[in-house]
Amino acid sequence: MPVRSVCTRRLTPAGVSICLPVPTFMTYLHRLLHAFSRSRLDPTRGSGWATLCLLLSLTASLPASAVEPDSSWEDVLAEARGQTVWFNAWGGSDRINAYLSWAAERIEEEHGVILEHVKVGDIAEIVAQLDAARAAGQDSDGRVDLMWVNGENFAALKNGDMLWGAFAELLPNSGLVKTSPSIEFDFSVAVEGLESPWGGAQLVFINDMATAPEPPRSAEQLLDFVKSGGRFAYPAPPAFHGTTFLKQLVHELSDQREALAAPVEQADFDAVTASLWAYLDELHPSLRGGGRTWPVSGEATLQLLDDGEVDIALSFNPNEASAAVRSGQLPESVRTYVFDEGTIGNTHFVTIPWNASAAAGAMVVADFFLSPEAQIRKADPAFWGDPTVLDFSALDADDKAAFDAIDLGPWALPIGSGESLPEPHASWAAALEAAWLTRYAP
């Protein structure tokens, strides 16, 4: 049975017993620790030290997590209040970081949960740390409560039995989520409620109309474009956008693309990818850098576009250009498009590791991320510009109107346009990266 209250004595000046409901106790502890962190209390002075010792001693009687993925939402909210959720997520975007700061303020205000953004360069590093913790038997008190993941990282977590449980479909706001193959399957791996959708994504090309008014709309047209003097570059794998570009090319060029939906081990890798390597051998000499130097990321290609060094950049956000123009990162002459036969698209998610210290708080954060309030702000390029995972038909009139009022401008890919192609099975990413590095690494 979950612990409902916490009691102690001896540390109080009068030696009396104190009993507090768990949510009340956690709220007091949370406020006290924040007071210390903001220097409003001096832990070296008698009263401050005694109070801190009292409250910290009480935590010893608390379980790491009383809730389960299928606990009632009332119990989840009660346990979550006062918890600190360490959210490991990519930290390379000022817009995303600012959005998460806003979300943290709202979550603390509404639920008494502290959201701490742990800025990560590559979430695969966190997956490796969790794998080591799993092997060492560290099954509680984990330092990661919530993670921003998709694709091969989700597959690694699922295959390694490193996920907390099927919580996602039990979140109150999950009923607002649209039905989509990319929400049910993450890089062809069944989600099964083990991660909660957060946003949509699709590989897009951003061209400058001043230098490339009629951009290439297929892989073959792109090859002709660069061989005729058009300027283009893609990030070197394993950078995410570079790997995604490889998956786009192999999907378009291979005559065995049906093999991409199954684990790579079940395919004749050389046969499936032969046309890809032949294409890249011809493409690379005409790229910016001549196949010897590479952008480090998709964001770097945006900078190259702004600097006038390329005519076309890459993004995995159909609204990226709109946000970039508004922030002065790109000129107003840019436009967004996809290839005529579509481009790779997917959904990104958040998930909870098996040994999370604040699983209840993590559920509350994941549910807030799905709220219309959070998704509307997230979809607005003035704040982020990330496509929503919500089903408009499930929203009330006010929320629909708020989405309709978002101004993407002429720079973004129009909502609903551009066919989205399925991601290959998660195992293909590492195989493509390794083969590319063997052939082309500097």
Backbone torsions as a table, in degrees:
resi	resn	phi	psi	omega
1	MET	NA	134.9	-179.3
2	PRO	-60.9	146.2	176.3
3	VAL	-69.4	126.6	-177.5
4	ARG	-100.3	-25.1	-179.6
5	SER	-147.4	163.4	-178.7
6	VAL	-128.1	132.3	-178.5
7	CYS	-130.0	150.4	174.5
8	THR	-157.4	170.7	171.9
9	ARG	-155.2	-177.4	179.6
10	ARG	85.2	-39.7	-178.8
11	LEU	-82.4	-15.0	177.5
12	THR	-77.2	151.4	-176.9
13	PRO	-55.5	-37.2	-177.4
14	ALA	-93.5	0.9	-179.4
15	GLY	70.0	20.8	-177.9
16	VAL	-88.8	161.8	179.7
17	SER	-85.8	142.2	175.4
18	ILE	-120.6	131.2	175.3
19	CYS	-125.9	129.0	-179.8
20	LEU	-131.3	143.2	169.4
21	PRO	-59.9	147.9	-177.3
22	VAL	-54.5	-47.8	-179.5
23	PRO	-60.5	-40.7	179.4
24	THR	-64.7	-44.1	179.0
25	PHE	-60.1	-46.2	-178.3
26	MET	-64.4	-35.7	176.7
27	THR	-62.9	-45.0	178.0
28	TYR	-61.9	-43.3	-179.6
29	LEU	-63.1	-44.5	178.7
30	HIS	-58.5	-44.6	-179.1
31	ARG	-66.1	-39.9	-179.0
32	LEU	-65.4	-45.7	-179.0
33	LEU	-63.5	-36.7	176.6
34	HIS	-68.8	-33.3	176.5
35	ALA	-63.8	-42.8	176.4
36	PHE	-61.3	-45.5	-175.9
37	SER	-64.8	-25.6	-179.7
38	ARG	-101.2	12.5	173.9
39	SER	64.1	28.1	176.0
40	ARG	-87.5	-17.2	174.8
41	LEU	-126.4	144.2	179.1
42	ASP	-102.4	107.0	-176.4
43	PRO	-68.2	-10.5	179.9
44	THR	-86.2	-10.9	178.7
45	ARG	-90.0	156.6	-171.1
46	GLY	-55.7	-52.7	-175.2
47	SER	-66.8	-41.6	178.9
48	GLY	-63.5	-43.6	-179.5
49	TRP	-64.4	-44.7	-178.9
50	ALA	-63.0	-41.7	-179.2
51	THR	-66.3	-43.2	179.1
52	LEU	-62.9	-44.5	178.9
53	CYS	-60.5	-40.4	178.8
54	LEU	-58.7	-52.3	-175.2
55	LEU	-70.8	-37.7	178.1
56	LEU	-66.7	-34.5	178.9
57	SER	-65.5	-31.1	179.4
58	LEU	-66.3	-29.8	-176.4
59	THR	-65.2	-21.4	179.9
60	ALA	-64.1	-24.8	-178.7
61	SER	-89.0	-0.5	-178.7
62	LEU	-93.6	139.3	173.1
63	PRO	-71.3	153.3	178.5
64	ALA	-60.3	-38.9	178.1
65	SER	-158.1	118.2	179.0
66	ALA	-88.9	-24.6	-175.9
67	VAL	-83.8	158.0	172.7
68	GLU	-117.2	166.1	-179.6
69	PRO	-54.5	-28.2	-178.2
70	ASP	-104.0	18.0	176.8
71	SER	-64.8	158.7	176.7
72	SER	-63.8	150.2	-179.0
73	TRP	-65.0	-29.9	176.5
74	GLU	-61.0	-44.0	178.4
75	ASP	-67.5	-37.8	178.6
76	VAL	-61.8	-47.9	-179.2
77	LEU	-62.6	-39.3	-178.9
78	ALA	-65.2	-45.0	-179.8
79	GLU	-71.6	-32.4	-175.6
80	ALA	-69.6	-32.8	-175.5
81	ARG	-58.0	124.6	-178.8
82	GLY	93.2	-10.3	179.9
83	GLN	-77.8	152.8	170.5
84	THR	-106.0	124.5	-179.0
85	VAL	-103.8	118.0	177.5
86	TRP	-91.1	106.9	-174.4
87	PHE	-100.7	108.9	178.9
88	ASN	-87.4	114.4	-175.7
89	ALA	-150.1	154.0	179.3
90	TRP	-52.8	135.9	-176.7
91	GLY	-117.8	22.8	-173.3
92	GLY	-91.2	8.1	-178.9
93	SER	-127.3	125.0	177.6
94	ASP	-62.7	-37.4	-179.8
95	ARG	-64.7	-44.9	-179.9
96	ILE	-66.1	-42.2	179.5
97	ASN	-61.2	-41.0	178.7
98	ALA	-66.6	-38.6	177.5
99	TYR	-61.1	-44.1	-179.0
100	LEU	-67.5	-31.7	174.7
101	SER	-64.0	-42.1	175.3
102	TRP	-61.7	-46.8	-179.1
103	ALA	-60.1	-39.5	179.9
104	ALA	-61.1	-41.5	178.5
105	GLU	-62.8	-44.0	-178.6
106	ARG	-67.7	-40.2	-178.1
107	ILE	-67.2	-41.0	177.3
108	GLU	-65.9	-41.7	-179.5
109	GLU	-62.7	-42.2	-173.4
110	GLU	-87.6	-34.7	-171.2
111	HIS	-125.1	-4.2	-178.2
112	GLY	69.1	24.8	179.3
113	VAL	-107.3	132.7	177.6
114	ILE	-92.2	124.2	177.0
115	LEU	-104.7	117.1	177.8
116	GLU	-108.8	117.6	179.4
117	HIS	-84.0	112.9	173.8
118	VAL	-90.8	107.8	-173.4
119	LYS	-75.6	121.1	-173.9
120	VAL	-118.1	139.8	175.6
121	GLY	-80.9	-41.2	-179.0
122	ASP	-143.9	114.4	-176.1
123	ILE	-63.4	-18.7	177.0
124	ALA	-60.4	-29.6	177.3
125	GLU	-64.9	-38.2	178.6
126	ILE	-69.9	-38.1	175.7
127	VAL	-59.5	-41.8	178.5
128	ALA	-63.9	-39.6	177.6
129	GLN	-64.2	-41.3	178.0
130	LEU	-66.2	-37.2	177.6
131	ASP	-61.9	-41.2	178.0
132	ALA	-66.1	-39.2	178.4
133	ALA	-65.8	-37.8	177.8
134	ARG	-62.8	-45.0	-179.6
135	ALA	-64.2	-30.8	-178.8
136	ALA	-86.8	-0.3	178.2
137	GLY	76.5	23.3	179.3
138	GLN	-84.7	80.7	-170.3
139	ASP	-94.7	11.0	177.1
140	SER	-152.5	169.3	177.1
141	ASP	56.2	38.6	179.1
142	GLY	-67.8	156.4	-178.3
143	ARG	-94.5	0.8	177.4
144	VAL	-120.9	119.1	-179.5
145	ASP	-100.9	-32.3	-178.3
146	LEU	-147.0	144.9	-177.1
147	MET	-134.8	145.6	172.3
148	TRP	-95.5	114.6	-172.5
149	VAL	-141.1	166.9	159.4
150	ASN	-169.7	175.1	171.3
151	GLY	60.5	-129.8	-173.5
152	GLU	-64.7	-28.3	178.6
153	ASN	-70.3	-40.2	174.1
154	PHE	-62.8	-43.3	179.4
155	ALA	-60.0	-41.8	179.4
156	ALA	-64.6	-41.1	178.7
157	LEU	-65.6	-41.9	-179.2
158	LYS	-68.8	-45.6	-179.4
159	ASN	-65.2	-30.3	-179.6
160	GLY	-88.9	8.4	-179.8
161	ASP	54.4	46.5	-176.3
162	MET	-112.0	19.4	-178.6
163	LEU	-111.9	148.1	-172.3
164	TRP	-69.6	-43.1	-179.0
165	GLY	160.2	-179.6	-175.8
166	ALA	-83.8	79.0	-176.2
167	PHE	-96.0	-25.2	-162.9
168	ALA	-63.5	-41.9	-175.5
169	GLU	-78.1	-4.2	178.6
170	LEU	-99.1	-3.9	176.3
171	LEU	-68.8	138.8	-177.8
172	PRO	-54.9	-38.8	-177.6
173	ASN	-81.9	-2.6	-179.8
174	SER	-64.9	-22.2	178.1
175	GLY	-67.8	-12.2	178.7
176	LEU	-92.1	-6.3	-174.6
177	VAL	-77.4	138.6	-179.4
178	LYS	-73.2	158.4	175.6
179	THR	-87.0	125.8	-176.3
180	SER	-155.9	140.3	176.2
181	PRO	-57.8	-34.1	-177.5
182	SER	-77.1	-11.1	173.2
183	ILE	-90.9	-31.3	178.4
184	GLU	-80.4	-29.7	-178.8
185	PHE	-131.7	124.8	-179.8
186	ASP	-103.0	106.0	-173.9
187	PHE	54.0	46.0	178.4
188	SER	69.1	9.0	176.4
189	VAL	-102.9	126.3	-177.8
190	ALA	-60.3	129.8	-177.7
191	VAL	-75.4	-46.7	174.2
192	GLU	55.2	35.1	176.0
193	GLY	75.0	6.1	-175.7
194	LEU	-82.8	-10.6	174.7
195	GLU	-145.1	152.4	-176.6
196	SER	-107.1	129.6	-178.5
197	PRO	-63.4	146.4	-178.1
198	TRP	-126.9	-36.7	-179.4
199	GLY	-165.2	162.2	177.6
200	GLY	-97.8	161.3	-178.9
201	ALA	-154.9	153.6	176.3
202	GLN	-157.0	140.1	175.8
203	LEU	-65.0	124.8	178.0
204	VAL	-131.3	158.8	175.7
205	PHE	-110.6	139.0	179.1
206	ILE	-118.2	115.2	-177.6
207	ASN	-110.2	152.8	174.1
208	ASP	-96.0	115.1	-177.2
209	MET	-62.0	-21.8	-179.5
210	ALA	-70.4	-27.8	-178.2
211	THR	-118.2	-20.8	-179.9
212	ALA	-139.5	71.7	-176.8
213	PRO	-68.7	-22.8	177.8
214	GLU	-125.7	79.8	-173.1
215	PRO	-72.6	158.9	179.1
216	PRO	-67.1	140.2	-174.9
217	ARG	-120.9	26.3	173.1
218	SER	-163.3	167.9	178.8
219	ALA	-61.6	-43.8	-179.0
220	GLU	-65.3	-38.7	176.7
221	GLN	-66.4	-35.1	177.3
222	LEU	-64.1	-41.2	177.3
223	LEU	-60.9	-45.8	177.9
224	ASP	-62.3	-37.6	-178.6
225	PHE	-61.1	-49.8	-177.1
226	VAL	-73.2	-32.2	178.9
227	LYS	-71.1	-19.6	178.5
228	SER	-96.6	10.6	176.6
229	GLY	106.4	-3.9	175.6
230	GLY	-66.4	145.8	-173.7
231	ARG	-104.6	125.0	-176.0
232	PHE	-154.2	151.3	173.8
233	ALA	-154.8	149.1	175.3
234	TYR	-126.0	153.3	-178.2
235	PRO	-67.3	146.1	178.1
236	ALA	-71.3	127.1	171.7
237	PRO	-58.6	147.3	13.8
238	PRO	-88.6	17.0	171.7
239	ALA	-53.8	136.6	-169.6
240	PHE	-53.4	-49.7	-176.6
241	HIS	-66.3	-32.1	176.7
242	GLY	-66.6	-45.2	178.0
243	THR	-62.8	-40.2	179.2
244	THR	-64.3	-38.4	176.5
245	PHE	-61.1	-40.4	176.3
246	LEU	-61.6	-44.0	180.0
247	LYS	-63.4	-37.5	176.3
248	GLN	-61.1	-46.1	-177.5
249	LEU	-66.3	-43.9	-177.6
250	VAL	-68.0	-32.8	177.0
251	HIS	-65.8	-38.4	-176.6
252	GLU	-80.5	-35.2	-170.8
253	LEU	-93.6	-29.0	-172.9
254	SER	-76.1	143.6	173.8
255	ASP	-91.9	8.5	177.5
256	GLN	-125.8	38.0	-173.8
257	ARG	-63.7	-21.9	178.8
258	GLU	-62.1	-22.7	179.2
259	ALA	-69.5	-18.9	-175.9
260	LEU	-68.4	-21.3	-178.4
261	ALA	-77.6	-16.2	-178.5
262	ALA	-103.6	162.9	175.6
263	PRO	-53.4	142.3	-174.6
264	VAL	-60.3	-28.0	-179.0
265	GLU	-64.4	-20.8	-178.7
266	GLN	-89.6	0.7	-175.9
267	ALA	-114.5	161.9	170.3
268	ASP	-86.4	91.1	-171.7
269	PHE	-56.5	-44.5	-177.9
270	ASP	-61.9	-41.1	-179.3
271	ALA	-68.9	-41.2	-178.0
272	VAL	-65.7	-35.6	-172.4
273	THR	-101.5	0.5	-176.4
274	ALA	-56.1	-43.6	-178.6
275	SER	-68.2	-29.7	177.7
276	LEU	-63.2	-48.8	-176.6
277	TRP	-68.6	-35.8	177.0
278	ALA	-63.4	-40.0	179.1
279	TYR	-65.0	-47.9	-177.8
280	LEU	-66.2	-35.3	176.6
281	ASP	-58.2	-35.6	179.9
282	GLU	-82.3	-32.5	-176.2
283	LEU	-75.1	-44.5	-167.9
284	HIS	-57.2	-41.5	-178.7
285	PRO	-60.7	-22.1	-177.2
286	SER	-97.9	-2.0	179.4
287	LEU	-74.8	160.3	168.1
288	ARG	-60.8	125.7	-175.7
289	GLY	96.3	-9.4	174.7
290	GLY	59.8	25.5	-179.0
291	GLY	76.1	13.5	179.3
292	ARG	-112.6	-31.7	175.7
293	THR	-125.5	151.1	-171.3
294	TRP	-138.7	147.3	168.8
295	PRO	-61.3	150.6	-177.1
296	VAL	-86.5	-14.9	-175.4
297	SER	-163.8	170.8	173.5
298	GLY	-63.6	-37.6	177.7
299	GLU	-60.3	-35.3	178.8
300	ALA	-65.7	-32.3	177.5
301	THR	-68.9	-30.8	174.6
302	LEU	-64.3	-40.3	178.4
303	GLN	-65.7	-39.5	177.2
304	LEU	-63.1	-37.8	177.8
305	LEU	-65.3	-44.4	179.4
306	ASP	-64.9	-33.9	179.9
307	ASP	-79.7	-5.0	179.7
308	GLY	78.6	20.2	-179.3
309	GLU	-94.2	-18.3	172.5
310	VAL	-134.8	163.8	178.5
311	ASP	-100.4	-17.6	-175.4
312	ILE	-139.6	134.0	176.3
313	ALA	-116.1	170.6	179.7
314	LEU	-116.1	146.1	171.5
315	SER	-148.9	161.1	173.4
316	PHE	-113.4	20.9	178.0
317	ASN	-129.1	113.9	-178.6
318	PRO	-59.9	-17.9	-179.1
319	ASN	-104.4	7.0	-175.8
320	GLU	-56.2	-45.0	-175.5
321	ALA	-63.6	-38.1	179.4
322	SER	-61.4	-45.4	178.5
323	ALA	-66.3	-38.3	-177.4
324	ALA	-69.2	-37.9	177.3
325	VAL	-65.0	-44.4	-178.5
326	ARG	-63.0	-30.9	-178.9
327	SER	-90.2	0.1	-180.0
328	GLY	82.3	11.7	-178.4
329	GLN	-81.2	-26.6	179.3
330	LEU	-133.9	154.3	178.0
331	PRO	-74.5	160.6	-178.7
332	GLU	-70.1	-7.8	-179.1
333	SER	-82.8	1.4	-178.5
334	VAL	-84.6	154.5	175.0
335	ARG	-140.8	161.4	-178.1
336	THR	-116.1	140.8	178.6
337	TYR	-152.9	168.6	173.0
338	VAL	-126.7	165.9	176.2
339	PHE	-63.8	154.1	-175.0
340	ASP	-59.7	-33.5	-179.6
341	GLU	-92.5	10.1	176.7
342	GLY	99.0	170.2	177.8
343	THR	-138.8	162.7	-178.0
344	ILE	-59.5	130.3	177.1
345	GLY	-134.1	155.7	176.9
346	ASN	-159.5	-175.8	176.2
347	THR	-118.1	141.8	172.4
348	HIS	-106.4	155.2	-165.5
349	PHE	-134.6	170.1	165.0
350	VAL	-122.4	148.4	-178.9
351	THR	-144.7	166.4	-174.8
352	ILE	-117.8	122.3	176.8
353	PRO	-66.8	158.0	-175.7
354	TRP	-61.9	-29.4	-173.9
355	ASN	-107.8	23.8	-178.6
356	ALA	-57.6	139.9	177.9
357	SER	-80.9	-22.9	-175.7
358	ALA	-132.2	60.2	-177.8
359	ALA	-63.7	-38.3	179.3
360	ALA	-62.6	-46.4	177.8
361	GLY	-62.1	-37.2	178.4
362	ALA	-63.6	-38.9	176.8
363	MET	-63.4	-40.8	179.9
364	VAL	-63.3	-42.1	178.7
365	VAL	-64.1	-46.4	-179.8
366	ALA	-59.9	-38.8	179.1
367	ASP	-68.7	-39.9	177.0
368	PHE	-62.1	-39.9	179.0
369	PHE	-58.4	-25.9	179.5
370	LEU	-91.8	-4.4	-178.3
371	SER	-66.9	148.1	176.3
372	PRO	-54.9	-39.1	179.0
373	GLU	-56.4	-48.7	-177.3
374	ALA	-71.1	-39.0	-178.2
375	GLN	-71.9	-34.1	177.2
376	ILE	-64.9	-46.7	179.7
377	ARG	-64.8	-39.4	-178.8
378	LYS	-65.4	-34.2	-178.5
379	ALA	-77.6	-16.6	-177.1
380	ASP	-80.5	120.2	-178.8
381	PRO	-64.1	-13.6	174.5
382	ALA	-67.8	-21.2	-179.3
383	PHE	-116.2	-45.0	177.6
384	TRP	-146.1	-62.3	-179.0
385	GLY	93.3	30.3	-178.6
386	ASP	-95.7	127.3	-177.0
387	PRO	-57.9	142.7	-175.2
388	THR	-78.3	158.0	173.3
389	VAL	-105.0	6.4	-177.2
390	LEU	-85.2	152.2	176.9
391	ASP	-91.0	114.0	-176.7
392	PHE	-58.2	-31.6	-178.4
393	SER	-69.3	-15.7	179.4
394	ALA	-92.1	-3.5	-175.6
395	LEU	-93.6	155.8	175.0
396	ASP	-79.3	173.2	-172.6
397	ALA	-61.8	-39.4	-178.3
398	ASP	-65.5	-41.6	-179.6
399	ASP	-70.0	-38.2	175.3
400	LYS	-60.2	-43.9	-179.2
401	ALA	-63.7	-36.3	179.1
402	ALA	-66.0	-40.5	175.6
403	PHE	-65.1	-42.8	-178.9
404	ASP	-63.5	-26.8	-176.7
405	ALA	-80.0	-10.4	179.9
406	ILE	-66.8	127.1	-178.2
407	ASP	-100.2	106.4	178.5
408	LEU	-84.7	-14.8	-178.4
409	GLY	70.0	-176.4	-178.7
410	PRO	-82.6	-2.5	-170.7
411	TRP	-88.0	-23.6	-175.7
412	ALA	-90.7	164.6	172.6
413	LEU	-71.1	124.3	-179.0
414	PRO	-55.5	138.7	-177.9
415	ILE	-56.8	131.0	177.7
416	GLY	85.9	-3.7	-179.3
417	SER	-97.6	155.7	177.2
418	GLY	85.2	110.2	-179.5
419	GLU	-64.0	137.3	178.6
420	SER	-100.3	125.3	179.7
421	LEU	-93.5	148.2	-177.6
422	PRO	-71.0	146.4	173.2
423	GLU	-68.0	143.0	168.5
424	PRO	-62.4	165.2	174.5
425	HIS	-54.8	146.6	-174.0
426	ALA	-54.3	-29.9	-176.2
427	SER	-69.1	-17.0	-178.0
428	TRP	-72.5	-27.7	-175.7
429	ALA	-60.4	-53.0	-178.0
430	ALA	-63.2	-38.0	-179.7
431	ALA	-66.1	-42.5	178.3
432	LEU	-66.0	-41.2	179.5
433	GLU	-62.2	-45.9	-178.9
434	ALA	-63.2	-42.1	-179.9
435	ALA	-67.0	-39.4	178.8
436	TRP	-63.7	-44.7	-179.1
437	LEU	-63.2	-36.7	178.6
438	THR	-63.9	-36.8	-175.6
439	ARG	-86.8	-37.1	-165.3
440	TYR	-126.9	-3.3	-175.7
441	ALA	-59.2	138.0	179.4
442	PRO	-59.4	NA	NA
